[in-house]
């Protein structure tokens, strides 16, 4: 796997996060959890991202698309947590 260079976030990145937010709300509705529960869900998503990276790196059928999908889920939950913390 090559080194990745931070190129900053672009508008299409924010659109992916917005679409994921809408997908989560459509699937689960607007949810209320404690900070600890939200952290548990975020940690689970980070684990899935780690698995996706590992499967690509070690040629076990992983794809860059799966890494992107998992990273967007992590970003979405992290931003939701930031917003909820700011509102409390």
PyMOL commands that set and color helices and strands:
alter all, ss='L'
color gray80, all
select helices_A, chain A and resi 11-28+35-57+64-87
alter helices_A, ss='H'
color red, helices_A
deselect
rebuild
show_as cartoon
